[in-house]
Amino acid sequence: MAAAGIALAALLIFGRRFWPGIWLGALLNELATAASFSGQLDSAAIAAALLIASGSTLQAVVASVLSEKYLQPGLPKLETPGASWRFSCWPVRWPV
C-alpha cells in the first residue's frame, strides 16, 4: 500500500510528532471514498472512516517505532537471525 509507505517515510523523516497530519489525511481520504461510493455520508460511514484513519495512523507509528528501534541509518541492526526474528515478532511479544 503506497499510503502506508508514505506515512512511514514521513514519520521517519520528520518525527512522530507529525502523526496528526497522517491521521487527518487518512480521515479525509476515507471520507472522500465513502462519499464517492454512496453519494452521502451517514453516521456509519463517518464512524468507519474514523476507525480506519486511526488504524492507519497506528500502523505507521508502530512501524516507525520498530524501525527506529531495530534499524539505524547506514548501519542495519538486522544482521543476525535473532534480530530479524525479534523485529518480525515484536507485536506478538508486547512489550519488548
PEJO-V639520 format. One record per pair of residues at least 6 apart in sequence whose ideal C-beta (glycine too) atoms are under 6 Angstrom apart, sorted by sequence separation. I is the first residue (numbers start at 1). J is the second residue. D is the distance in Angstrom with one decimal. If there is no record, write none. Layout:
i: [I,I]
j: [J,J]
d: [D,D]
This chain:
i: [35,71,77,78,90,70,10,78,34,7,34,70,31,30,27,30,30,66,27,26,23,26,23,22,19,22,19,16,11,8,12,7,11,8]
j: [41,77,83,84,96,77,18,87,45,22,49,87,49,49,49,52,53,90,53,53,53,56,57,57,57,60,61,64,60,60,64,60,64,63]
d: [5.5,5.9,5.9,4.9,5.5,5.3,5.8,5.9,4.1,4.7,6.0,4.4,4.9,3.7,5.8,5.0,5.8,5.8,3.9,3.9,5.4,4.3,4.3,5.1,5.7,5.6,5.6,5.9,5.6,5.2,5.9,3.9,4.0,5.0]
